[in-house]
Amino acid sequence: MNVFAKGMPNELLRLQNMHNGEKAVPTFSAAEMSRRQDGLRKILAELKLDAAILTSYHNICYFADFLYCYFGRRYAFVVTADKAVSISAGIDAGQPWRRTFGDNVTYTDWQRDNYFHALQQALLNVKRIGIEYDHVNLDLRKL
């Protein structure tokens, strides 16, 4: 997935891969985290869904091993049949990638809709999506 801005040299990035530092020592083993994500994938297959968007602290932490701090910005964890990626705000820099069991993409604040742009990039070729509404209020749902 190419997430970097194209065009003019001074065009500001919408998304970034902040893969810096070493991955943190995980809370749980890779086998346990794979078991959790594979269990979710099995449920998605049973429901004929192509992906899930998780939005709550507890489910992002459970499935990604990443506990975020809201800071007024949106976070998500996207799970498809073949990938798992956390969507995080630039305020956290590379910490989400270091903590996430899976990949991470960081959205910038340069454009208002970059969170949704990040979700769209993570959900390319996805038709049916399940979404956890724990942290989706009516205003966010409209967007």
Rosetta constraint file for C-alpha pairs under 8 A:
AtomPair CA 1 CA 121 HARMONIC 7.32 0.50
AtomPair CA 3 CA 14 HARMONIC 7.74 0.50
AtomPair CA 3 CA 15 HARMONIC 5.61 0.50
AtomPair CA 3 CA 16 HARMONIC 6.50 0.50
AtomPair CA 3 CA 17 HARMONIC 7.67 0.50
AtomPair CA 3 CA 121 HARMONIC 7.48 0.50
AtomPair CA 4 CA 13 HARMONIC 6.04 0.50
AtomPair CA 4 CA 14 HARMONIC 6.91 0.50
AtomPair CA 4 CA 15 HARMONIC 5.95 0.50
AtomPair CA 4 CA 16 HARMONIC 6.39 0.50
AtomPair CA 5 CA 11 HARMONIC 6.80 0.50
AtomPair CA 5 CA 12 HARMONIC 6.85 0.50
AtomPair CA 5 CA 13 HARMONIC 5.07 0.50
AtomPair CA 5 CA 14 HARMONIC 6.38 0.50
AtomPair CA 5 CA 15 HARMONIC 7.55 0.50
AtomPair CA 6 CA 11 HARMONIC 7.44 0.50
AtomPair CA 7 CA 11 HARMONIC 6.77 0.50
AtomPair CA 12 CA 110 HARMONIC 6.79 0.50
AtomPair CA 13 CA 108 HARMONIC 6.97 0.50
AtomPair CA 13 CA 110 HARMONIC 7.38 0.50
AtomPair CA 14 CA 107 HARMONIC 5.91 0.50
AtomPair CA 14 CA 108 HARMONIC 5.42 0.50
AtomPair CA 14 CA 109 HARMONIC 7.65 0.50
AtomPair CA 14 CA 110 HARMONIC 6.61 0.50
AtomPair CA 14 CA 111 HARMONIC 6.91 0.50
AtomPair CA 14 CA 114 HARMONIC 5.85 0.50
AtomPair CA 14 CA 117 HARMONIC 7.87 0.50
AtomPair CA 15 CA 105 HARMONIC 6.74 0.50
AtomPair CA 15 CA 106 HARMONIC 5.56 0.50
AtomPair CA 15 CA 107 HARMONIC 4.38 0.50
AtomPair CA 15 CA 108 HARMONIC 5.86 0.50
AtomPair CA 15 CA 114 HARMONIC 7.22 0.50
AtomPair CA 15 CA 118 HARMONIC 6.75 0.50
AtomPair CA 16 CA 105 HARMONIC 6.07 0.50
AtomPair CA 16 CA 106 HARMONIC 5.08 0.50
AtomPair CA 16 CA 107 HARMONIC 6.23 0.50
AtomPair CA 16 CA 108 HARMONIC 7.44 0.50
AtomPair CA 17 CA 104 HARMONIC 7.02 0.50
AtomPair CA 17 CA 105 HARMONIC 5.35 0.50
AtomPair CA 17 CA 106 HARMONIC 6.10 0.50
AtomPair CA 18 CA 93 HARMONIC 6.36 0.50
AtomPair CA 18 CA 94 HARMONIC 4.80 0.50
AtomPair CA 18 CA 97 HARMONIC 6.97 0.50
AtomPair CA 18 CA 104 HARMONIC 7.93 0.50
AtomPair CA 18 CA 105 HARMONIC 7.32 0.50
AtomPair CA 18 CA 106 HARMONIC 6.83 0.50
AtomPair CA 19 CA 94 HARMONIC 5.87 0.50
AtomPair CA 19 CA 97 HARMONIC 6.07 0.50
AtomPair CA 19 CA 98 HARMONIC 7.39 0.50
AtomPair CA 20 CA 94 HARMONIC 5.68 0.50
AtomPair CA 20 CA 97 HARMONIC 7.95 0.50
AtomPair CA 20 CA 98 HARMONIC 7.64 0.50
AtomPair CA 21 CA 94 HARMONIC 7.52 0.50
AtomPair CA 21 CA 98 HARMONIC 7.12 0.50
AtomPair CA 22 CA 98 HARMONIC 6.30 0.50
AtomPair CA 23 CA 97 HARMONIC 7.32 0.50
AtomPair CA 23 CA 98 HARMONIC 4.15 0.50
AtomPair CA 23 CA 99 HARMONIC 6.39 0.50
AtomPair CA 24 CA 98 HARMONIC 5.34 0.50
AtomPair CA 24 CA 99 HARMONIC 5.61 0.50
AtomPair CA 25 CA 99 HARMONIC 7.99 0.50
AtomPair CA 26 CA 65 HARMONIC 7.08 0.50
AtomPair CA 26 CA 99 HARMONIC 7.07 0.50
AtomPair CA 26 CA 101 HARMONIC 8.00 0.50
AtomPair CA 27 CA 65 HARMONIC 6.85 0.50
AtomPair CA 28 CA 32 HARMONIC 6.21 0.50
AtomPair CA 28 CA 33 HARMONIC 6.65 0.50
AtomPair CA 28 CA 65 HARMONIC 7.87 0.50
AtomPair CA 29 CA 33 HARMONIC 6.35 0.50
AtomPair CA 30 CA 34 HARMONIC 5.96 0.50
AtomPair CA 30 CA 101 HARMONIC 7.85 0.50
AtomPair CA 31 CA 35 HARMONIC 6.08 0.50
AtomPair CA 32 CA 36 HARMONIC 6.31 0.50
AtomPair CA 33 CA 37 HARMONIC 6.27 0.50
AtomPair CA 33 CA 63 HARMONIC 6.68 0.50
AtomPair CA 33 CA 64 HARMONIC 7.46 0.50
AtomPair CA 33 CA 101 HARMONIC 7.07 0.50
AtomPair CA 34 CA 38 HARMONIC 5.78 0.50
AtomPair CA 35 CA 39 HARMONIC 5.98 0.50
AtomPair CA 36 CA 40 HARMONIC 6.45 0.50
AtomPair CA 36 CA 62 HARMONIC 7.89 0.50
AtomPair CA 36 CA 63 HARMONIC 6.17 0.50
AtomPair CA 37 CA 41 HARMONIC 6.21 0.50
AtomPair CA 37 CA 63 HARMONIC 6.06 0.50
AtomPair CA 37 CA 79 HARMONIC 7.60 0.50
AtomPair CA 38 CA 42 HARMONIC 6.16 0.50
AtomPair CA 39 CA 43 HARMONIC 6.46 0.50
AtomPair CA 40 CA 44 HARMONIC 6.22 0.50
AtomPair CA 41 CA 45 HARMONIC 6.16 0.50
AtomPair CA 41 CA 79 HARMONIC 7.47 0.50
AtomPair CA 41 CA 80 HARMONIC 7.00 0.50
AtomPair CA 41 CA 81 HARMONIC 6.07 0.50
AtomPair CA 42 CA 46 HARMONIC 6.22 0.50
AtomPair CA 43 CA 47 HARMONIC 6.19 0.50
AtomPair CA 44 CA 48 HARMONIC 5.95 0.50
AtomPair CA 44 CA 49 HARMONIC 4.90 0.50
AtomPair CA 44 CA 50 HARMONIC 6.66 0.50
AtomPair CA 44 CA 51 HARMONIC 6.81 0.50
AtomPair CA 44 CA 52 HARMONIC 7.38 0.50
AtomPair CA 44 CA 130 HARMONIC 7.97 0.50
AtomPair CA 45 CA 49 HARMONIC 5.97 0.50
AtomPair CA 45 CA 50 HARMONIC 7.41 0.50
AtomPair CA 48 CA 128 HARMONIC 7.57 0.50
AtomPair CA 49 CA 127 HARMONIC 7.92 0.50
AtomPair CA 49 CA 128 HARMONIC 4.96 0.50
AtomPair CA 49 CA 129 HARMONIC 5.66 0.50
AtomPair CA 49 CA 130 HARMONIC 6.56 0.50
AtomPair CA 50 CA 80 HARMONIC 5.99 0.50
AtomPair CA 50 CA 81 HARMONIC 6.86 0.50
AtomPair CA 50 CA 126 HARMONIC 5.74 0.50
AtomPair CA 50 CA 127 HARMONIC 6.48 0.50
AtomPair CA 50 CA 128 HARMONIC 5.26 0.50
AtomPair CA 50 CA 129 HARMONIC 5.88 0.50
AtomPair CA 51 CA 78 HARMONIC 6.89 0.50
AtomPair CA 51 CA 79 HARMONIC 5.50 0.50
AtomPair CA 51 CA 80 HARMONIC 4.37 0.50
AtomPair CA 51 CA 81 HARMONIC 7.09 0.50
AtomPair CA 51 CA 123 HARMONIC 7.49 0.50
AtomPair CA 51 CA 126 HARMONIC 6.92 0.50
AtomPair CA 51 CA 128 HARMONIC 6.79 0.50
AtomPair CA 51 CA 129 HARMONIC 4.95 0.50
AtomPair CA 51 CA 130 HARMONIC 6.24 0.50
AtomPair CA 52 CA 78 HARMONIC 5.67 0.50
AtomPair CA 52 CA 79 HARMONIC 5.29 0.50
AtomPair CA 52 CA 80 HARMONIC 6.65 0.50
AtomPair CA 52 CA 129 HARMONIC 5.61 0.50
AtomPair CA 52 CA 130 HARMONIC 4.62 0.50
AtomPair CA 52 CA 131 HARMONIC 5.60 0.50
AtomPair CA 52 CA 132 HARMONIC 7.70 0.50
AtomPair CA 53 CA 76 HARMONIC 6.37 0.50
AtomPair CA 53 CA 77 HARMONIC 5.76 0.50
AtomPair CA 53 CA 78 HARMONIC 4.70 0.50
AtomPair CA 53 CA 79 HARMONIC 6.73 0.50
AtomPair CA 53 CA 129 HARMONIC 7.31 0.50
AtomPair CA 53 CA 130 HARMONIC 6.28 0.50
AtomPair CA 53 CA 131 HARMONIC 4.68 0.50
AtomPair CA 53 CA 132 HARMONIC 6.20 0.50
AtomPair CA 54 CA 59 HARMONIC 6.40 0.50
AtomPair CA 54 CA 60 HARMONIC 6.23 0.50
AtomPair CA 54 CA 76 HARMONIC 5.48 0.50
AtomPair CA 54 CA 77 HARMONIC 5.05 0.50
AtomPair CA 54 CA 78 HARMONIC 6.36 0.50
AtomPair CA 54 CA 131 HARMONIC 6.16 0.50
AtomPair CA 54 CA 132 HARMONIC 5.11 0.50
AtomPair CA 54 CA 133 HARMONIC 7.95 0.50
AtomPair CA 55 CA 59 HARMONIC 7.17 0.50
AtomPair CA 55 CA 60 HARMONIC 6.65 0.50
AtomPair CA 55 CA 75 HARMONIC 6.29 0.50
AtomPair CA 55 CA 76 HARMONIC 4.75 0.50
AtomPair CA 55 CA 77 HARMONIC 6.65 0.50
AtomPair CA 55 CA 131 HARMONIC 7.86 0.50
AtomPair CA 55 CA 132 HARMONIC 5.94 0.50
AtomPair CA 55 CA 133 HARMONIC 6.90 0.50
AtomPair CA 55 CA 134 HARMONIC 6.42 0.50
AtomPair CA 55 CA 135 HARMONIC 5.57 0.50
AtomPair CA 55 CA 136 HARMONIC 7.40 0.50
AtomPair CA 56 CA 60 HARMONIC 6.00 0.50
AtomPair CA 56 CA 76 HARMONIC 7.67 0.50
AtomPair CA 56 CA 132 HARMONIC 7.50 0.50
AtomPair CA 56 CA 134 HARMONIC 5.67 0.50
AtomPair CA 56 CA 135 HARMONIC 5.68 0.50
AtomPair CA 57 CA 61 HARMONIC 5.98 0.50
AtomPair CA 57 CA 67 HARMONIC 6.30 0.50
AtomPair CA 57 CA 68 HARMONIC 6.87 0.50
AtomPair CA 58 CA 62 HARMONIC 5.94 0.50
AtomPair CA 58 CA 67 HARMONIC 7.85 0.50
AtomPair CA 59 CA 63 HARMONIC 5.93 0.50
AtomPair CA 59 CA 64 HARMONIC 7.97 0.50
AtomPair CA 60 CA 64 HARMONIC 5.44 0.50
AtomPair CA 60 CA 65 HARMONIC 6.92 0.50
AtomPair CA 60 CA 66 HARMONIC 6.31 0.50
AtomPair CA 60 CA 67 HARMONIC 6.94 0.50
AtomPair CA 60 CA 76 HARMONIC 7.02 0.50
AtomPair CA 60 CA 77 HARMONIC 5.84 0.50
AtomPair CA 61 CA 65 HARMONIC 4.40 0.50
AtomPair CA 61 CA 66 HARMONIC 4.70 0.50
AtomPair CA 61 CA 67 HARMONIC 5.06 0.50
AtomPair CA 62 CA 66 HARMONIC 7.91 0.50
AtomPair CA 63 CA 101 HARMONIC 7.76 0.50
AtomPair CA 64 CA 77 HARMONIC 7.28 0.50
AtomPair CA 64 CA 86 HARMONIC 7.41 0.50
AtomPair CA 64 CA 99 HARMONIC 7.80 0.50
AtomPair CA 64 CA 100 HARMONIC 5.03 0.50
AtomPair CA 64 CA 101 HARMONIC 4.87 0.50
AtomPair CA 64 CA 102 HARMONIC 6.86 0.50
AtomPair CA 65 CA 99 HARMONIC 6.30 0.50
AtomPair CA 65 CA 100 HARMONIC 5.60 0.50
AtomPair CA 65 CA 101 HARMONIC 6.13 0.50
AtomPair CA 66 CA 96 HARMONIC 6.44 0.50
AtomPair CA 66 CA 99 HARMONIC 5.25 0.50
AtomPair CA 66 CA 100 HARMONIC 5.20 0.50
AtomPair CA 66 CA 101 HARMONIC 7.77 0.50
AtomPair CA 68 CA 75 HARMONIC 7.75 0.50
AtomPair CA 68 CA 96 HARMONIC 7.72 0.50
AtomPair CA 70 CA 74 HARMONIC 6.90 0.50
AtomPair CA 70 CA 75 HARMONIC 7.66 0.50
AtomPair CA 73 CA 89 HARMONIC 6.45 0.50
AtomPair CA 74 CA 88 HARMONIC 7.17 0.50
AtomPair CA 74 CA 89 HARMONIC 7.04 0.50
AtomPair CA 74 CA 115 HARMONIC 6.99 0.50
AtomPair CA 75 CA 86 HARMONIC 7.52 0.50
AtomPair CA 75 CA 87 HARMONIC 5.54 0.50
AtomPair CA 75 CA 88 HARMONIC 5.15 0.50
AtomPair CA 75 CA 89 HARMONIC 7.00 0.50
AtomPair CA 76 CA 86 HARMONIC 5.79 0.50
AtomPair CA 76 CA 87 HARMONIC 5.02 0.50
AtomPair CA 76 CA 88 HARMONIC 6.95 0.50
AtomPair CA 77 CA 84 HARMONIC 7.11 0.50
AtomPair CA 77 CA 85 HARMONIC 5.72 0.50
AtomPair CA 77 CA 86 HARMONIC 4.27 0.50
AtomPair CA 77 CA 87 HARMONIC 5.98 0.50
AtomPair CA 78 CA 83 HARMONIC 7.98 0.50
AtomPair CA 78 CA 84 HARMONIC 5.61 0.50
AtomPair CA 78 CA 85 HARMONIC 5.31 0.50
AtomPair CA 78 CA 86 HARMONIC 6.25 0.50
AtomPair CA 78 CA 87 HARMONIC 7.64 0.50
AtomPair CA 78 CA 119 HARMONIC 7.86 0.50
AtomPair CA 78 CA 122 HARMONIC 7.07 0.50
AtomPair CA 78 CA 123 HARMONIC 7.87 0.50
AtomPair CA 79 CA 83 HARMONIC 5.93 0.50
AtomPair CA 79 CA 84 HARMONIC 4.45 0.50
AtomPair CA 79 CA 85 HARMONIC 6.67 0.50
AtomPair CA 80 CA 84 HARMONIC 6.37 0.50
AtomPair CA 83 CA 102 HARMONIC 7.28 0.50
AtomPair CA 83 CA 103 HARMONIC 7.91 0.50
AtomPair CA 84 CA 101 HARMONIC 7.85 0.50
AtomPair CA 84 CA 102 HARMONIC 5.15 0.50
AtomPair CA 84 CA 103 HARMONIC 6.20 0.50
AtomPair CA 85 CA 100 HARMONIC 7.84 0.50
AtomPair CA 85 CA 102 HARMONIC 5.56 0.50
AtomPair CA 85 CA 103 HARMONIC 4.46 0.50
AtomPair CA 85 CA 104 HARMONIC 4.93 0.50
AtomPair CA 85 CA 105 HARMONIC 7.02 0.50
AtomPair CA 85 CA 122 HARMONIC 7.34 0.50
AtomPair CA 86 CA 96 HARMONIC 7.36 0.50
AtomPair CA 86 CA 97 HARMONIC 7.79 0.50
AtomPair CA 86 CA 100 HARMONIC 6.84 0.50
AtomPair CA 86 CA 102 HARMONIC 7.47 0.50
AtomPair CA 86 CA 103 HARMONIC 6.33 0.50
AtomPair CA 86 CA 104 HARMONIC 4.59 0.50
AtomPair CA 86 CA 105 HARMONIC 6.36 0.50
AtomPair CA 87 CA 104 HARMONIC 5.98 0.50
AtomPair CA 87 CA 105 HARMONIC 5.26 0.50
AtomPair CA 87 CA 106 HARMONIC 5.93 0.50
AtomPair CA 87 CA 107 HARMONIC 7.24 0.50
AtomPair CA 87 CA 115 HARMONIC 7.58 0.50
AtomPair CA 87 CA 118 HARMONIC 6.79 0.50
AtomPair CA 87 CA 119 HARMONIC 7.25 0.50
AtomPair CA 88 CA 92 HARMONIC 7.38 0.50
AtomPair CA 88 CA 96 HARMONIC 6.80 0.50
AtomPair CA 88 CA 104 HARMONIC 7.30 0.50
AtomPair CA 88 CA 105 HARMONIC 6.41 0.50
AtomPair CA 88 CA 106 HARMONIC 4.83 0.50
AtomPair CA 88 CA 107 HARMONIC 6.24 0.50
AtomPair CA 89 CA 93 HARMONIC 7.66 0.50
AtomPair CA 89 CA 106 HARMONIC 5.47 0.50
AtomPair CA 89 CA 107 HARMONIC 5.28 0.50
AtomPair CA 89 CA 108 HARMONIC 6.40 0.50
AtomPair CA 89 CA 109 HARMONIC 7.89 0.50
AtomPair CA 89 CA 115 HARMONIC 7.96 0.50
AtomPair CA 90 CA 106 HARMONIC 5.57 0.50
AtomPair CA 90 CA 107 HARMONIC 5.80 0.50
AtomPair CA 90 CA 108 HARMONIC 5.33 0.50
AtomPair CA 90 CA 109 HARMONIC 7.40 0.50
AtomPair CA 92 CA 96 HARMONIC 6.74 0.50
AtomPair CA 93 CA 106 HARMONIC 7.61 0.50
AtomPair CA 94 CA 98 HARMONIC 6.37 0.50
AtomPair CA 95 CA 99 HARMONIC 6.17 0.50
AtomPair CA 96 CA 100 HARMONIC 5.76 0.50
AtomPair CA 96 CA 104 HARMONIC 6.65 0.50
AtomPair CA 97 CA 102 HARMONIC 7.94 0.50
AtomPair CA 97 CA 103 HARMONIC 6.31 0.50
AtomPair CA 97 CA 104 HARMONIC 5.05 0.50
AtomPair CA 97 CA 105 HARMONIC 7.74 0.50
AtomPair CA 100 CA 104 HARMONIC 6.96 0.50
AtomPair CA 105 CA 118 HARMONIC 7.17 0.50
AtomPair CA 106 CA 118 HARMONIC 7.76 0.50
AtomPair CA 107 CA 114 HARMONIC 5.76 0.50
AtomPair CA 107 CA 115 HARMONIC 5.95 0.50
AtomPair CA 107 CA 118 HARMONIC 6.43 0.50
AtomPair CA 108 CA 114 HARMONIC 6.49 0.50
AtomPair CA 109 CA 114 HARMONIC 6.97 0.50
AtomPair CA 110 CA 114 HARMONIC 7.71 0.50
AtomPair CA 113 CA 117 HARMONIC 6.31 0.50
AtomPair CA 114 CA 118 HARMONIC 6.07 0.50
AtomPair CA 115 CA 119 HARMONIC 6.40 0.50
AtomPair CA 116 CA 120 HARMONIC 6.13 0.50
AtomPair CA 117 CA 121 HARMONIC 6.25 0.50
AtomPair CA 118 CA 122 HARMONIC 6.24 0.50
AtomPair CA 119 CA 123 HARMONIC 6.09 0.50
AtomPair CA 120 CA 124 HARMONIC 6.20 0.50
AtomPair CA 132 CA 136 HARMONIC 7.82 0.50
AtomPair CA 133 CA 137 HARMONIC 7.62 0.50
AtomPair CA 136 CA 140 HARMONIC 5.70 0.50
AtomPair CA 136 CA 141 HARMONIC 6.10 0.50
AtomPair CA 137 CA 141 HARMONIC 6.17 0.50
AtomPair CA 138 CA 142 HARMONIC 6.27 0.50
AtomPair CA 139 CA 143 HARMONIC 6.55 0.50
